[in-house]
Amino acid sequence: MEKENSNPNDENLSALLRSARPAPSLPPRFQESVWRRIEESETPATARVSRLDALVSWALRPRFALAAAVVLVAAGSLVGAREGNQAAHLDAQSRYVTSVAPNSLR
């Protein structure tokens, strides 16, 4: 069996391999597009946040976090008191109807 010439420094082989796989041409305005992407990636993230993210980040600052917690607890207490008042009112109505006409609910 004969040995093949496998010299990695063979210039003829390198030229043949380069010609077999030509490099595609770049699309128009490729370099401008690359620089635009680089500039966009270097812009601060706060310039691209949504309004909700900005509101949440504002509310989670230490000086506003306590105020936001107090407002949420107060709102929850008011809603709970209102619901409790309505439930007590309905319970009182049903007890009244039961005491006046006990057989009417059957």
Secondary structure by P-SEA (a helix, b strand, c coil): ccccccccccaaaaaaaaaabbbbbbccaaaaaaaaaaaaaaccccccccaaaaaaaaaacccaaaaaaaaaaaaaaaaaaaaaaaaaaaaaaaaaaaaacccccc
